[in-house]
């Protein structure tokens, strides 16, 4: 594996870092305190070609690879989890899924404007009673002539009030359990669609998260993604991409904790010397650095497999689990290094700690990924090749 970044990737990192320093860092404290999601930031990301960075150029994207997407997510989360989450959902969960599973007509209608950032995409899988247990979905889709009628509810949906298009999963045949789940492209303008933001979150307060409601909502038959019953496979393939972006973002979270802590170690003195001179503080700094480097190796390894078109569920799961755990620990240590100041919003580390908890839960909890890794090692879980997972018409 080549660990060197291309000139294009180096320039991309500089571009996103400069963007974060100028367009996110000066305002994120206020946005977080007010629970405000700045949707204009997404338009600015689109102007830089970052909302479709790994989508082929003939579908409106920048035509870069998966590790370019990882770089974008890492640098965005260095600023705040809210904006990495937006790219994860829009690009990783929605657009990449359309690229893999959509018909040419669907790609032209939905993927192309999303890759350009003219339209925003989101992902609707989780429900009040269905998180890790996908088969517990209650949302239904009933075929009626040339359309489906959807009824149900989704929760913890990022970009709920912002997105134009949603990938929504519903039962078309409950008797078949997860083999009876289907996926649909839903537009916000459809009659019977509504959304509501969730307030009072522990973290990612500068993000837009909430619920979706479908009340006798008609969806054209042409908006069925894949075939009836493909929904579970589609959701799992989407999560392989979404989890990859979450893992990459966690690297940015560790990086932010490390940068803030190093600055504070040189700024603060106790017992006549910089606190960075104390060995137990050095131990926490060293753990952050180790976590960052190990997480990056896992992420970029998964990215290389994705670039080669190789099934990577196992590798992406490991990267997501470990990187998010390292980020959560780094944020906890960053608060400890800052002492009492870390407990206030005078410094950003309290926000990092609040933000670091959600990625440990969403897109597969820590416990789910632990079980997955054990089952791979024990031989209980084996993946089919990627070519057998995707539809025959993919390009």
Buried (B, 14 or more C-beta within 10 A) or exposed (E): EEEEBEEEBEEBBEBBBEBBEEBBBEBBBEBBEEBBBBEEBBEBBBEBBBBBBBBBEEBBBBBBBBBBBBBBBBBBBBBBBBBBBBBBBBBBBBBBBBBBBBBEEBBEBBBBBBBBBEBBBBBBBBBEEBBEEBBEBBBBBEEEEEBBBBBBBBBBBBBBBBBBBBBBBBBBBEEBBBBBBBBBBBBBEBEBBEBEBEEEBEBBBBBBBBBBBBEEBBBEEEBBBBBBBBBBBBBBBBBBBBBBBBBBBBBBBBBBBBBBBBEBBEEBEEEEEBBBEBEEBEEBBEBBBEBBEBBBBBBBBBBBBBBEEEBBBBBBBBBBBBBBBBBBBBBBBBBBBBEEBBEEEEBBBBBBBBBBBBBBBBBBBBEBBBBBBEEBEEEEBEBEEBEEBBBEEEE
